[in-house]
Amino acid sequence: MTTVDTDPWSVEALNRGLVGSPYSVPEDPEQRERIKPLVDRLRRVEARSVKAHTLVVSQVRSLMRRNNRIREIYETNKIEGLGPSLAGTAAVLRSTEAQQITHSINRQTLVATLSNDTKTQEVLGMHGAKLLAEDILASQRQGRHLTEVDVRDMHRLVLREHPGAGRYKRFVNEIEGATHEPLFPSDVSGAMHQLISWQNRVRAEHLLPPVVIAATSHAWLTHIHPFEDGNGRIARLLANIVIGAAALPPLIVRSSSDRGQYITALATSDEGGDLAPLVSVFTRVLQRGVAEMEKPKWALRLFDGEVTAQSAPEFDQWATAWSKWLTEFGAAALLSGLRLNLLATPTFSDMERFRTVGLGEALWAAELVDQRSPDRGRVFLVLRRPGRLSRWSERHYPGLFFFYDTGHTWSSMRYARLYARIEEVLVLPAGSAHKTYVMQREGKVRVGTSDAPGYVAEHIATAMRSGLAVTWTP
């Protein structure tokens, strides 16, 4: 008699659930060991989410839901370079126009945008699409399945007066900055039918954990690229319909701290069919959402501070020092044949999360590419709570760590710490300049000022070209 593995996180169960999609999990023994940490992280997040729901009183839950809606709309627009500031987004969503959309959205009436201001339209369009997504989610709880019409209706609201709003693309399009070529228009309808059918089936039969379904749906839709514009925003809405059905906090990919890793993860799923980096990004986003549910008063204060653009003198001083250091580091790296690409700019909110949420929070600030040998891969500059250098960071300024792509598919260790000669860097404000602490591999701390960016760049360049000395730390 054959025993069927009922653990939804086993390699066999994941692959059964992914049947019909373009993705799969490698089944070699080494891979089974690598996937365990990722599985454990997600199980802990889901357990914490259930517990946190019972701790949040109804009034606070309502405020957090409102704030999450504002933030989700702001961040999903910001990732695409659209929309006003967080404060501007909040103001639009409190306007009469937003109220009119709220009162009129239903399955038959898609209200027209009233404002002529482009940034306001981008907010109102996402607001309407988000309301429609919630309506779709509510109807699914009554047994109705997702349809292609639902997806096109959300798209119609997002793009409003765009000629391609609400219908699949008519022309071949490209994904900016990606090598992947999307499907031809003639193939889109069939591919979308396959995607929607797969999602309905695995959700109805509970074949996969919600985070995997959300990541698969998102990656698959962006791979198809069915619309002329707005594909990323629709993919994030589709992922959040899945997450919302599981009573998890919304996936809010932050344009500041998450964008670099998120874009890299999507490229990995497109080029190599590996969903693990995107699952890992979504897991970290959910961890942040659960942490805010566990500390609702702190989360509400932080949100109010962001809306009013409040900061703190110590953060402003550090941000100025960090910006100068990174500019000098980029110039020094260029002399070594490395190109520095900026991925994100840290905010006061990011620093508060480093302090409060802990090691689970990280900001992918920049990447280094070897211009002499691009095939050597990239090294990422990641800001997070300091490690061994924390004793020199009295105000809990973030530490700088270096990560690289191991190529280990379906693994929480896809991106591993690069140690080389340098383990960690701490940049501190020092008047109008900066002071740099460098933790070296043998445990010695080097303190530098003007020469520190060049020293760090030289050793990272050497590591990238001579083989990466790596030790993984979770």
N, C-alpha and C positions, 0 to 999 in steps of 0.2 A: 504494500500500500504506500503510495506516494504522499508525503507530507508537504502541504503548501505553506510557505513562509508567510505568516499573517502580519509581520512587522512591516508597516508602510514605508520604513526607512531602510529596509534591506536592499542590497543591490538588485536582487531579483524582482522585488516589488516595485522599485523605481523604474526598472526597465519594462515591466508589464504595463505600468501606467503610461510610460512614454511611447508605447507602441502607437503608431499612427501620426507621431510628430517627427520632426527632423532630428531629434536628439536622443541620446542614449548614454548609459553609464558604463565605462569599461569594467569588465568582470574579472580582471586579474587579481590574484591574492593581495599584492601590494596595494592595489587601489582600494580594496575593502578596508584596509587599515587606515588609509588616508581619509576616507569619507567619514570615519567615526567621529572625529572632533566637530565636523560641520553638523552632523546629525545631533550630537549632544547639545550644541549651541542652540539649535532650533527648538529642540524639545524644552530646554530651559526657558526660552523666550515665550513659548506658548503657555507653559505652566505659570510663569510670572504674570502673563496677560490675564489669564482667568482669575488669578488671585487679586490683581490690581483692580479689576472691574468691581469687585465687591467692596473695595476700600473708598472709591470715589463717590461722594454724595451726589444726589441728583442735580443740585444747583451748580456745583463745580463741573460736573460732567457736561452740562449744557454749555457752560462758558468755554470749556476745553474743546468741545465739538465745534463751536463757532470759530474759535481761534485756529483750530486745525483746518477748517474750511478756507479761512483767509490765507493761511500759510501754504496750503496745498496749491491753491490757485496762483499765488504769488510765485512759488518755487517752480511750478511746472512751466509757467511763462518765462521766468528768469533763465531757466536752463536753455531755452530757445532764444534768449536775448530779447524777449518781448515784455510788454507790460510796464506799469509804473513801479515805484518803490513799494516796500511792504506797507508803509503808511498810506501811500496812494491807493493801493489795492484795498486796504481796509476801508478807506473813505468811499471808494466806488461801491463796495458791497453794502454800505450803509445808506446808499443813495435811494431816491425814489425810483429810479430806473431799475435797480436791482430788485426792489420790492415788487415792481410790476412783473418782472420776469418770474419771481418766486410764486406769485399768485396765479400766473397764467400758464406755467409749464404743465403740459399733460401729453398724453400719447397722440392727440390730434393737432394741437396748436403749438407751433414753435414760434414764439414771439420774436418780432424783429428788433434789432438793436436800435435804441433811440438816439444815442450820442454819436456825434460826428468825430469825436476825438479818438484817434487810433488806439492809444494805450487804454483808454476807458473801454473801448469795444473789445480789446483783448481780454480784459477782466470780465466783462459782462458775458462774453461768449463762453469762457471757461465756467463761469457761474451757472449759466443755463445748462451746459453739458454735464456739470457735476450734479445738478438737481435731477436731470434726466437719468444719470447713472444711478442715483439713489432710488429713483422710481423703478428702474429696471431691477435693481437689487430687491426692492420690496416685492415686486411681482414674482421674482424667482423663488422667494420664500413660500409663495403660494403654489409653486410647482411649474411655473412657466419657464421655458428655456430661453437662453440668449439667442438672438437672431442677427443675421447680417444687417437687417433693417435697423436694429438697435444701434449697431456700430455706426452706420451711415447717419442716423439721426443725431448721435452725439457729435459726429464730425460736422454736420450741417450747422449746429449751434456754435461750435468752436470757430469755424471760418466764416459764418454768416454770409456776407455778400461776395465772397470769393467765387469766381466762376466754377471752381471745382468743389464747392461746398456740398457735402452730402452724397457725393458719387465717386466711384473709383476713378483712378487716373486715366486720362486719355492718351498721354504721351509717356515715353520712357523717361524716368527721372533718375537722379543720382543722389547718393548720401554724401554730403559734404565731409571731406576728410577721411572717407572710408574707401577701401579697395573693393568691397562687396558691391556687386551689380544687382539691383533689385529686379524682380520679375517683370516681364513684358506685360503691358496692359491686358493683352488677350488671356494671360494666365492668372490674373489676379482673382477673378470671381471664383474659380475652382479652388485656388489655394485658400481663400478666405472661408469658403464653405468647409474645407477640410479642417481648418483651425477651429472654427466655431463648433463643428460637430465633435471634434476631439475634446474640447473643453467641456461641453455639455455632458459627454459620456463619462469622463474621469471624475467630474464633480458629482454626477448622479450616483456613480458606483463607489465613490470615496476611494479611488485608486491611488491617489497621491496626496501628500500634505499640501495645504493651501499655498505655502510659499513657493513650492516647486511649480504648482499649476500657474501661479501668478508670473513667475519668472519665465516659464515656457511660453505663456501667452504673449507676454511683452516682447521677448526676443523674437518669437515667430512673426508677430505682426510687423515689427520693424524690419525683419528680414524680407518679408513680402513687400513692404513699403507701398501699401495699396492706394494711397492718396497722393495728390500732387503736393500737398503741404499738410502739416499738423499731425504727422504720423507718431511722433514722440509723445505728444499730448494725449492722443487717443490710446496709445499703448499703456500709458500710466493710468488712465481712467479704467481701462480694461483690467489691469492688474489689481486695482483697488476694488473693483466689483467682487473679485475673487476673495480678496483679503477681508472686505466688509462682511461677506457671507460667513466668514469664520469668526466673527466678533473680535478680530485683532485690530489694533490701532492702525490708522491709514498709513500707507507707504508715502512718506513725504521726502523725496530725494532733494536734499538741500543744494542749491546752486553754489554755495560757498564751500561746504565741507565734503560733499559727496560727488560733485560733478565729475571730477577727474577719474575716480575709480569707477563710477557708473559708466562713463563713455568707454573706458578701457574694457570693462566687462562686456558691454554690448559688442565691441569689436571682436572680443574673444569668442563670443557665441556665434558671431557671423562667420569668422574665419576658420574656427576650429570646431564649432559645434559643442563647445564646453559651456554648460550653464552654471557651473559651480561659482565662478566669480560673481555673476549676477545674483545668484541665490545668497551669496555671502554679503553682498551690498544690501540686499533687501533685509537680511537678518539683522545687520547692524542698524539699519533704519528702524526696524521694528523694536530692537533693543532700546533705542532712544525714545520711541513712542511709549514703550512700557515704563521706562524710567520716569517719564513725565507724568504718567498715570499714577505712579507710586509716590510722586512728589508734586501733587497738583498745584499747591499754593506757590511753590517755587516756579513751576512752569508758567503759571499765569503772570507772575511778576516779571519773568524773563521776557515773555511775549510783549507785555505792555512796554517794557523798556526798549524792545526792538522797534515797536511801532512808533514810539516817540523819539527814536534814534538816540537814546541815552547811552552814554559810554562811561568811562572812568579814566582819570588822568594817567594812571599807571598803564592801562591798556593802550591809550593813545601814544605814550612814550615808547612802549614796546613795539607797537605796530610801525612807528617811524623807524626805529632801529632795525627791525626785521626787514623792512622794505629796502633800506640802504644796504644791509648785509647781503640780501639776495641779489641785488643789482651788481654788487662787487663780486659775489660768487659767480654769477653768470658770466661776467667779463673774464674772470680767471679761468673758468671752465672752457670758454671759447678758445683761449690760448692753448689749452690741452686737447683741442679738437672735439669738445663736447658742446652740444647745443642745449641750452636751458629753455624749456617751454613752460610758461606759467599756466597752472591749472586752476588755482583758486586763491582768493585773498581772504585771510582770516578776519573774522569780525569779533566784536566784544562778546556776542552770544556764543561763538565757538569756544572762546576762552572759558566762559562760565560753564560750558558743558564739559570741557576737559577737567575742570576742578570738581564738578559735581557728579557727573556720570562715570568718569574714570577712564580706564584703559580701553573701554569699548568705543570711545569716541576718538576719531582721528580725522585729520584733514590732509588730503593729498594735494600739497601746495604746488608742486612742480615736477617735471620729469627731465631726465638727462638722456640725450640720444648721442651715440658715438657717430660723428659725421664721417670718420674714416672707415668705419665698419658698421653700418646700420644694422646688419644682421646679428650683431652681438646682443641686441635687445636693449631694453631701457632700464634705468634706475629711477625710482620715484623718491621724492623728498616728502616725507610724511611728518606732520606736526601732531603731537599727542602729549599726554601728561608725561613729564620727565621721569626717567628711570633712575639710574645711579647718580645722575647729576642733580637730583631734586634738592639736595642739601644746599646747593648754590642758588636755588630758585625760591627765594623767600616769599615772593608774591605769586608763586605757582605759574610762572610763565611756561609756555609749552616747550618741550624738547623736540629736537629735529632728529629723525631717524631715516635710514636709507633702506629701501626695499627693492627687490627685483623679482621678475617673473620666473618661477621654477619650471614652468611648463607642465606641472603635475595636474592632470585633468581631474575634475570632480574631487577637489581637495580643499580643505580650509587652509592648507599651506601652499596655495597657488602662489601667493606673494610672500617671500621669506625675507627676514632681516639680512641685510648685507653688513657684515662686520669688517672685513678687510683689516686695515690698521685702525679705523675709526669706528667706534661703537655708537656714539651719541654726541650731539652738538647742542649747546644751549646759548642762545643769543640774548643778551641783556642790554637794556639802555644804559648808556654812560654819558650823561650830558647830551651833547649834540651828536655823539657818535654811538658806538656799540662796543661791548666787551664780549668775547666769545670763549666759552669753556668747551674743550674737546676731550671727551672720555676716550682714551685709546684702549686698544684691545687688551694690553697687559695690565690695565687698571690705573694707569697714570693719567692725570688730568693736565692738559696743556691749556694755559690761559694766554689768549692773544687779543690783539685789537685790529690794527690795519692789515696785518699779514695773515689773519686767520682764514678769510675766504679763500685765498690762494692755496694755503696749506691743505684745507679740506678738499678743494677741487683737485689738487694734484694727486692726493691719495685715492680719491674715488675713481679718477681716470685710470690710475695704475691697477686698481682692483678690477675694473671693467675689462681691461685688456690682458690681464695675466691669470684670469680664472678667479671665480668668486669664492672667497673663504666665507662659508655660511654656517651659521648655527641658528636653528629655528627657536624662537621663544614665543609662546602664545600671547 
